[in-house]
């Protein structure tokens, strides 16, 4: 088993050349989580990651979907101070609402819970389990409380018109993608708040979606075969519009630091 405190990292959208999407937000999260995990993140982490981009090879053909980035990188710091930058593939997602299954969330102790740490295999295993069961994604629960998605963050629209995501204090990762689209959602009249998302709250939701640096914005159609709200409605449309603006305008280069 990997020691969760042995590394801290983030998955950042990469254009395949010299730009990263919302890099400042990702590096800020790495610094926050490094402090929690007891890892010393160097002051020049961002500069060194951007420098490494010039040496990376493309891991595959670029993703050419208009609503997704081209590639991802996994960038972070190991407990011994080593910086790593690894290119990864972004898969193409269907336009249709996704089918999700519910699985038990990994039970990490405080203060590891809610950080982007080294023991990330349970999230990858959850995604593989979903695929093996004919689903697209897994949603991770503690009892009837939704904690996270497998490499994506859930967001639902309640009947009160508020978009709710799992609370960081309950163990959810603080999502960079949600922060990127927050202002767009609120400008569209949809407040964004953290909450304890119970199963009953999910079942009564007007709609639900999942978001992430690689997948972008994806509607959720069903969980364990049960239909959730009306997919691709008001929340999805506002989130997607906000995300497309970010894909056009939020790229950062070393010169922007």
Rosetta blueprint (number, residue, H / E / L):
1 X L
2 X L
3 X L
4 X H
5 X H
6 X H
7 X E
8 X E
9 X E
10 X E
11 X E
12 X E
13 X E
14 X E
15 X L
16 X L
17 X L
18 X L
19 X L
20 X E
21 X E
22 X L
23 X H
24 X H
25 X H
26 X H
27 X H
28 X H
29 X H
30 X H
31 X H
32 X H
33 X H
34 X H
35 X H
36 X H
37 X H
38 X L
39 X L
40 X L
41 X L
42 X L
43 X L
44 X L
45 X H
46 X H
47 X H
48 X H
49 X H
50 X H
51 X H
52 X H
53 X H
54 X L
55 X L
56 X L
57 X L
58 X L
59 X L
60 X L
61 X L
62 X L
63 X L
64 X L
65 X L
66 X L
67 X L
68 X L
69 X L
70 X L
71 X E
72 X E
73 X E
74 X E
75 X E
76 X E
77 X E
78 X E
79 X L
80 X L
81 X L
82 X L
83 X E
84 X E
85 X E
86 X E
87 X E
88 X E
89 X L
90 X L
91 X L
92 X L
93 X L
94 X L
95 X L
96 X L
97 X L
98 X E
99 X E
100 X E
101 X E
102 X E
103 X E
104 X E
105 X L
106 X L
107 X L
108 X L
109 X L
110 X L
111 X L
112 X L
113 X L
114 X L
115 X L
116 X L
117 X E
118 X L
119 X L
120 X L
121 X H
122 X H
123 X H
124 X H
125 X H
126 X H
127 X H
128 X H
129 X H
130 X H
131 X H
132 X H
133 X L
134 X L
135 X L
136 X L
137 X E
138 X E
139 X E
140 X E
141 X E
142 X E
143 X L
144 X L
145 X E
146 X E
147 X E
148 X E
149 X E
150 X L
151 X L
152 X E
153 X E
154 X E
155 X E
156 X E
157 X E
158 X L
159 X L
160 X L
161 X L
162 X L
163 X E
164 X E
165 X E
166 X E
167 X L
168 X H
169 X H
170 X H
171 X L
172 X L
173 X L
174 X L
175 X L
176 X H
177 X H
178 X H
179 X H
180 X H
181 X H
182 X H
183 X H
184 X H
185 X H
186 X H
187 X H
188 X L
189 X L
190 X L
191 X L
192 X E
193 X E
194 X E
195 X E
196 X L
197 X E
198 X E
199 X H
200 X H
201 X H
202 X H
203 X H
204 X L
205 X L
206 X L
207 X E
208 X E
209 X E
210 X E
211 X E
212 X E
213 X L
214 X L
215 X L
216 X E
217 X E
218 X E
219 X E
220 X E
221 X E
222 X E
223 X E
224 X L
225 X L
226 X E
227 X E
228 X L
229 X L
230 X L
231 X L
232 X L
233 X L
234 X H
235 X H
236 X H
237 X H
238 X H
239 X H
240 X H
241 X H
242 X H
243 X H
244 X H
245 X H
246 X H
247 X H
248 X H
249 X H
250 X L
251 X E
252 X E
253 X L
254 X H
255 X H
256 X H
257 X L
